[in-house]
Amino acid sequence: MRHALAILLGLFVIARHRDVGAEGQALRARVWAPSNSALTLPRDRYEIGVFAGSRYGVRDELELASQLMLFFLLPQAEAKFRFYNVSDFAFAARGRLAYPTPFLHAISRAGALGLLPATTHPPEALQLEAEVLGSWLFSPDHTVSAWLGLAVAPRTSSDDLPLLDFPFLYPRFAPLYTTFVPRAGLALDGKLVGPIFYCVDLRAYLLPPRSSLRSARPTHAIPSECERTSCRWPI
């Protein structure tokens, strides 16, 4: 009886070993590993994005990424490590480091592209983001993913930084105005037909109330007589 159990256990271990190997080959054989998933690019594979990020697979479970088109305006670097995968599930950790000060300087001007007053003096800041991602490969060509993370922004000071009150920018730069910003998201990606793929994601940010922000100066509707003084207005 003991010999029979030992043989069955050995067969299970061998089968499981082959199954894990098949999973690794399946992950490596995927044509596209979306950025907002726990999947990573295979080793030595790279992707170059025009408006999206560019990525490189250092190892099968480790990839590096950056926004090359915006690198001199908003320098940033990202690393994602897939630490676990079993059956149709994969889990990864992602970290991102950004230097937003050049971007804040670029939008502090008068005119159409001026999102902040020309007199703004942006602080020296670093934005750090950390996330845990999980993905479910529910079919060979489709994946659903979820992630949960936190963003902080160590800086010299934000007391004189006007509120960047634009819906598509404020959630991403909110850590500059508070202690930290929790964030979460859901994504669905897959193959439509041939070489055409899709990716749809939903992102949520837990933003602080305006009364708790470190900076309370508006970015617009400033009376001209006060622009030449050190006036401050509560929001």
C-alpha positions in Angstrom: 0.0 0.0 0.0 2.8 2.4 0.9 4.6 1.6 -2.4 1.4 2.3 -4.3 0.9 5.7 -2.6 4.6 6.6 -3.2 4.2 5.8 -6.9 1.0 7.9 -7.2 2.6 10.8 -5.4 5.6 10.6 -7.8 3.3 10.6 -10.8 1.4 13.6 -9.5 4.7 15.6 -8.9 5.9 14.7 -12.5 2.5 15.7 -13.9 2.5 18.9 -11.9 6.1 19.7 -13.1 5.0 19.3 -16.7 1.9 21.4 -16.1 4.0 24.3 -14.7 6.4 24.1 -17.6 3.4 24.2 -20.0 2.1 27.3 -18.2 5.5 29.0 -18.6 5.6 28.2 -22.3 2.0 29.5 -22.7 2.9 32.8 -21.0 6.0 33.1 -23.1 4.1 32.3 -26.3 1.6 35.1 -25.9 1.9 37.7 -28.6 1.0 40.5 -26.3 1.4 41.0 -22.6 -0.6 44.1 -21.7 1.0 46.6 -19.4 -1.9 46.8 -16.9 -1.8 43.0 -16.2 0.4 40.7 -14.1 1.9 39.3 -17.4 5.4 40.3 -18.3 7.2 40.3 -21.6 9.4 37.3 -22.3 13.1 37.7 -22.1 14.7 39.8 -24.8 11.4 40.9 -26.3 10.7 44.6 -26.5 7.8 46.9 -27.4 8.1 50.5 -28.6 5.0 52.7 -28.0 4.3 56.0 -29.6 1.8 57.3 -27.1 2.0 54.3 -24.7 5.0 53.1 -22.8 7.9 51.2 -24.3 8.9 48.0 -22.5 11.7 45.4 -22.5 11.8 41.9 -21.0 14.9 41.5 -18.9 13.8 38.0 -17.9 10.7 36.1 -18.4 9.3 37.4 -15.1 10.9 40.8 -15.1 10.3 43.8 -17.4 11.4 47.4 -17.5 9.3 50.2 -19.1 9.4 54.0 -19.7 7.5 56.7 -21.7 10.1 57.5 -24.3 8.0 60.2 -26.1 7.6 62.1 -22.8 11.0 61.2 -21.2 12.4 64.7 -21.3 9.1 66.3 -20.3 8.1 63.8 -17.6 11.0 61.4 -16.9 9.8 58.1 -15.4 10.9 54.5 -15.1 9.0 51.4 -14.2 9.7 47.8 -13.2 7.3 44.9 -13.0 8.1 41.5 -11.5 5.8 38.5 -11.9 6.4 36.6 -8.7 3.8 33.8 -9.0 1.7 32.1 -11.6 -0.4 28.9 -11.4 -2.8 27.4 -13.8 -4.6 30.4 -15.4 -3.7 33.0 -12.8 -0.6 35.3 -12.5 0.4 37.8 -9.9 3.0 40.6 -10.1 4.4 43.7 -8.3 5.0 46.9 -10.1 7.0 50.0 -9.1 7.2 53.4 -10.9 9.4 56.4 -10.3 8.7 59.7 -11.9 10.2 63.2 -11.8 7.2 65.6 -12.4 9.1 68.9 -11.9 10.0 69.5 -15.6 6.4 68.9 -16.6 5.1 71.4 -14.0 7.6 74.0 -15.2 6.5 73.4 -18.8 2.8 74.1 -18.0 3.5 77.1 -15.8 3.1 79.8 -18.5 0.7 82.3 -20.0 -1.3 81.3 -23.1 -3.2 78.3 -24.4 -0.8 75.7 -23.0 -0.5 77.4 -19.6 -2.3 75.1 -17.1 -0.7 76.8 -14.1 0.0 80.6 -13.6 3.3 81.8 -15.1 4.5 82.9 -11.7 4.3 79.3 -10.3 7.5 77.9 -8.8 7.1 74.1 -8.9 8.8 72.1 -6.1 11.5 69.6 -6.6 9.6 66.3 -6.3 9.7 62.6 -7.0 6.5 60.6 -7.4 6.7 56.9 -6.3 4.0 54.4 -7.1 3.7 50.7 -6.0 1.0 48.3 -7.1 0.1 44.6 -6.8 -1.5 43.1 -9.9 -3.5 39.9 -10.5 -4.6 38.5 -13.9 -6.9 35.7 -14.9 -6.3 34.1 -18.4 -9.9 33.0 -18.8 -9.3 32.1 -22.5 -6.2 31.7 -24.7 -6.8 35.2 -26.2 -8.4 37.2 -23.4 -7.3 38.3 -19.9 -9.0 40.2 -17.1 -6.8 42.0 -14.5 -7.1 43.9 -11.3 -4.6 46.0 -9.4 -4.3 47.9 -6.1 -1.6 50.4 -5.2 -0.4 53.5 -3.5 1.3 56.7 -4.7 3.4 59.2 -2.7 5.4 62.2 -3.7 8.3 63.4 -1.6 9.0 67.1 -2.4 10.7 70.2 -1.1 7.4 72.0 -0.6 3.9 72.3 -2.2 2.7 75.4 -0.3 3.0 77.6 -3.4 1.9 75.1 -6.0 -1.6 76.0 -7.4 -4.1 73.3 -7.7 -3.9 71.5 -11.0 -7.6 71.4 -11.3 -8.1 69.4 -14.5 -9.9 66.0 -14.5 -7.4 64.1 -16.6 -4.3 65.5 -14.7 -5.2 66.0 -11.1 -5.7 62.3 -10.2 -2.2 61.5 -11.5 -0.6 64.4 -9.7 -2.7 64.4 -6.6 0.2 63.0 -4.4 1.9 66.4 -4.8 -0.9 67.9 -2.7 -1.4 65.4 0.0 0.4 62.6 1.9 -0.6 59.6 -0.3 -3.2 58.5 -2.8 -4.6 55.0 -2.9 -5.6 53.7 -6.4 -7.1 50.6 -7.9 -8.1 49.4 -11.4 -9.7 46.8 -13.6 -8.6 45.9 -17.1 -9.8 43.6 -19.9 -7.6 42.8 -22.9 -7.6 40.3 -25.7 -7.3 39.6 -29.4 -9.9 40.9 -31.8 -8.8 39.6 -35.1 -5.4 38.9 -36.7 -2.8 41.3 -35.3 -5.4 43.6 -33.8 -5.7 43.6 -30.0 -7.8 45.6 -27.6 -7.4 46.8 -24.0 -10.0 48.5 -21.8 -9.3 49.6 -18.3 -11.1 51.4 -15.4 -9.1 53.3 -12.8 -10.2 54.7 -9.5 -8.4 57.1 -7.2 -9.2 57.9 -3.6 -8.6 61.6 -3.7 -8.5 63.9 -0.6 -11.1 66.6 0.0 -10.0 70.0 -1.1 -10.1 71.3 2.5 -7.2 69.0 3.4 -4.9 69.9 0.4 -1.6 71.5 1.2 -2.1 74.1 -1.5 -5.3 76.1 -1.8 -4.6 78.5 -4.6 -6.8 78.2 -7.7 -5.2 78.0 -11.1 -7.7 80.3 -12.8 -10.1 83.2 -12.3 -7.4 85.2 -10.4 -8.2 88.9 -10.2 -5.6 90.9 -12.1 -5.0 93.3 -9.2 -4.1 90.4 -7.0 -1.7 88.8 -9.4 0.9 91.4 -8.6 0.6 90.8 -4.8 0.9 87.8 -2.5 -2.9 87.3 -2.1 -4.2 83.8 -1.2 -7.7 82.5 -1.5 -9.3 79.5 0.3 -11.1 77.0 -1.9 
